[in-house]
Amino acid sequence: GELRLDLRLLPPSAADRAAREVDVSVGIGELRVVLPPELPVQIQASAGIGEVQLPDGSEGGFGAEAQFPDGRPTGDRLHLELSVGIGQVTVQR
């Protein structure tokens, strides 16, 4: 299947609110997330078999994992946990 999560209308201040975490997973298929350019985010993405494409690059193969930005989660950011079993995770701004 295909799941598209469009967060372009989410204001940058949304990262300051109490609900700061979004967990999304797809068994087989494509998970696409569209973010506004100014929204501060921390992304952890994985694909059991497939590809992960984040704003700063991509990883592919078995057990592909990537973070954006690299490093530990910090303060006021929207935290996204994204995963697919078989397929592709794509995050674009």
Buried (B, 14 or more C-beta within 10 A) or exposed (E): EEBEBEBEEEEEEBBEEEEBEBEBEBEEBBBBBEBBEEBBBBBBBBBBBBBBBBEEEBBEEEEBEBBBBEEEEEEEBBBBBBBBBEBBBBBEE
